[in-house]
Amino acid sequence: MLLFRGREAHSRSFAKAVSWRALGSIDTFILSYIFTANVKAAGAIASTEVLTKMLLYYVHERAWSRVTWGMDKTPREPGAERLDEGGGDGSGTQR
């Protein structure tokens, strides 16, 4: 599938999705409890949205990995330092 030909491994995208969902579900549970004052309702709300939002995040992340806008397209050699990452004065010349 074209959507899944990014620069990031599927396992990395999946791990990021799981960790983000855990954080999001805790947030959803707390907010649901604050608004409903009912642990059972808060748990139902938080557990219902876990899988759908994890799937949506994974697809979203993989889709963004295909977008080159805002990314450095110049391949770097290992150990090579860019001018804007230190060592340069912004003039385009190195000392």
PyMOL commands that set and color helices and strands:
alter all, ss='L'
color gray80, all
select helices_A, chain A and resi 2-4+10-36+39-65+83-85
alter helices_A, ss='H'
color red, helices_A
deselect
rebuild
show_as cartoon
